C-alpha cells in the first residue's frame, strides 16, 4: 500500500514539529480562510491529531469585504463540522474605522477575532497557513518601506499562541498537498487584485525570480531567519539596558550605547510608557535619538497620543497630556 504524496507527507511533518510540545487533549485551532494553504494545514493537523490526541478545531473569519463572504464562511464551517473538526468557530468582523489601509485594518480585525476564539475555546495554539512565499513577500515589503532589521526578519514561526508550521515550505508544495483536504480551495480575488500591495508584490516577486533565478524566494526567507536571530539578540541586550535606566533617562548613559541598541532602548522606553506601538515610527525614534546624539538645543519631539519627549538638564523627559 502506497503512502501519501510527498507534498502531503512534508506538510504533515511540519505540523508535527510545530506541535511537538502540545500534550494530548489540548485544543489546537487552525485559522482557515478556505484557501489552499489553510486547507492543507487543516488536513495535516487533523491527521496528526490521530496519533497525538489533540482536539483540533477550525476558525474562519468573515471580514465582510466581498459579496457572498458570509455564505462562504458558513459553507466552510459546515464542511469542517462534517469532517470532524471541533470546535468550529465563525467570526464576523468589521474593518470600518480601524487604523491603516484595508489590508492593515483587515489584519488587525482578524487577529483580534482569533484571540477571542482562542480564549473562548481554551486553545493552546492557533495555526496560521503562511508559507515560505509569504515570508519572502514580507521581506520585500519591508525593503520597499525602508524598514529596519526587525521588520525584515519577517514573520516568526511562533509568537504567543500563534504558530506558522509551513514557513519552511513553498506555496507550490503546500497547494499540491491541499488536494488531500477533501474540499475545493477558494481563491481569494484580493490575491490578484492590483489594488492591494500584496497582490502587486507577488507580480514583482515573480518577475524578480525570472530575472535572478528560482532560488530567490528561499533566499529571501533565509535572510529573514538570519535577521531574526540578530534582531532577537539586539532586543535582548536592549531590554537589559532599559531595565538599568530610570526616568528621566540620562542622556550620557544612552549616548554610550551602540546605535542599534540605543534606538531599541528608546523604543522600549516609549512603548512601556504607553505610546502605541503601531503608531510609533522610525521617524519618531530618530527624532528622539537626535536629542541624544545630535543635540543643538532643539525643542520637544511630538509623539502619538499627545506625548512629547524633551531634553532638559541632560535628561530625556516624557511629558504626558496634562503634565
Residue pairs with C-beta under 8 A, 6 or more apart in sequence:
3 9
4 12
4 180
5 176
5 177
5 179
5 180
7 173
7 174
7 176
7 177
8 43
8 44
8 177
8 180
10 169
10 173
10 177
11 40
11 41
11 43
11 44
11 165
11 166
11 169
11 173
11 174
11 177
12 44
12 47
12 48
14 44
14 165
14 166
14 168
14 169
15 41
15 44
15 45
15 48
15 127
15 165
16 48
16 52
17 165
18 127
18 157
18 158
18 163
18 164
18 165
19 28
19 45
19 48
19 52
19 54
19 125
19 163
19 165
22 28
22 52
22 54
22 124
22 125
23 53
24 52
24 53
24 54
25 53
25 54
25 55
26 54
26 55
26 123
26 124
26 125
27 54
27 55
27 56
27 57
27 87
27 121
27 122
27 123
27 124
28 45
28 49
28 54
28 55
28 56
28 57
28 123
28 124
28 125
28 126
28 127
29 56
29 57
29 58
29 59
29 87
29 89
29 114
29 117
29 118
29 121
29 123
29 125
29 126
29 127
30 38
30 41
30 42
30 45
30 56
30 57
30 58
30 59
30 85
30 126
30 127
30 129
31 38
31 59
31 60
31 61
31 110
31 114
31 126
31 127
31 128
31 129
32 38
32 39
32 41
32 42
32 58
32 59
32 60
32 76
32 80
32 129
33 60
33 61
33 129
33 186
33 188
34 60
34 72
34 73
34 76
34 183
34 185
34 186
35 129
35 185
35 186
35 187
35 188
36 174
36 175
36 178
36 185
37 129
37 130
37 131
37 166
37 171
37 174
37 175
37 178
38 128
38 129
39 178
39 181
39 183
39 185
40 129
40 166
40 174
40 175
40 177
40 178
40 180
40 181
41 127
41 128
41 129
41 165
41 166
41 174
42 56
42 58
42 80
42 85
42 181
43 177
43 178
43 180
43 181
43 182
44 165
44 177
45 54
45 56
45 127
46 56
46 83
46 84
46 85
48 54
49 55
49 56
55 86
56 85
56 86
57 85
57 86
57 87
57 88
57 89
57 121
57 123
58 76
58 77
58 80
58 85
58 87
58 88
58 89
59 88
59 89
59 90
59 91
59 113
59 114
59 117
59 126
60 73
60 76
60 77
60 80
60 89
60 90
60 91
61 73
61 91
61 92
61 93
61 109
61 110
61 113
61 114
62 69
62 70
62 72
62 73
62 90
62 91
62 92
62 93
63 69
63 93
63 95
63 106
63 109
63 110
64 70
64 92
64 93
64 94
64 95
65 95
65 102
65 106
65 190
66 189
66 190
70 92
72 186
73 90
73 92
74 90
76 183
76 186
77 88
77 90
79 183
80 88
81 88
83 182
83 183
87 121
89 117
89 120
89 121
91 113
91 114
91 116
91 117
93 109
93 110
93 112
93 113
94 109
95 102
95 105
95 106
95 108
95 109
98 104
98 105
98 108
98 109
99 105
99 108
99 278
99 279
100 108
100 278
101 197
102 196
103 196
103 197
103 198
114 126
114 162
117 123
117 126
118 126
118 161
123 161
124 161
125 161
125 162
125 163
126 161
126 162
126 163
127 163
127 164
127 165
128 162
128 163
128 164
129 164
129 166
129 174
130 155
130 164
130 166
130 167
131 166
131 167
131 169
131 170
131 171
131 174
132 166
132 167
132 168
132 169
132 170
132 171
132 217
132 218
132 221
133 170
133 171
133 205
133 217
134 155
134 167
134 171
135 154
135 155
135 167
135 220
135 221
135 224
136 205
136 216
136 217
136 218
136 220
136 221
136 224
137 198
137 201
137 202
137 205
138 154
138 155
138 224
139 152
139 154
139 220
139 221
139 223
139 224
140 201
140 204
140 205
140 220
141 197
141 198
141 201
142 151
142 152
142 154
143 152
144 201
145 151
146 282
147 282
148 282
149 227
149 230
149 231
149 234
149 260
150 231
150 235
152 223
152 224
152 227
153 224
153 225
153 227
153 228
153 230
153 231
154 221
154 224
154 225
154 227
154 228
155 164
155 167
155 224
156 164
156 228
157 163
157 164
157 165
157 167
158 164
166 174
167 221
168 221
170 217
170 218
175 185
178 185
190 196
190 198
190 199
191 198
191 199
191 202
192 199
192 202
193 199
194 200
194 203
205 216
205 217
208 216
209 216
209 217
234 260
234 261
234 264
235 264
237 261
237 264
238 261
238 264
238 265
238 268
239 268
241 257
241 261
241 265
242 265
242 268
242 269
242 272
245 253
245 254
245 265
245 269
247 269
247 273
247 317
247 318
248 312
248 315
248 316
248 317
248 318
249 269
249 315
249 316
250 314
250 315
251 291
251 292
251 295
251 311
251 314
251 315
251 316
252 314
254 262
254 265
254 266
254 292
254 316
255 262
255 292
255 293
257 265
259 289
259 293
262 289
262 292
263 285
263 286
263 289
266 285
266 288
266 289
266 292
267 280
267 285
269 318
270 280
270 284
270 285
270 288
270 303
270 307
270 309
270 318
271 277
271 280
273 307
273 318
273 320
274 305
274 307
274 320
275 303
275 304
275 305
275 307
276 304
276 305
279 304
279 305
280 303
280 304
284 301
284 303
284 304
287 301
288 301
288 309
288 316
290 298
291 298
291 301
291 309
291 310
291 311
291 316
292 311
292 316
295 311
298 311
299 310
300 308
300 309
300 310
300 319
301 308
301 309
301 310
302 308
303 309
305 321
306 320
306 321
307 318
307 319
307 320
307 321
308 318
308 319
309 316
309 317
309 318
309 319
310 316
310 317
310 319
311 317
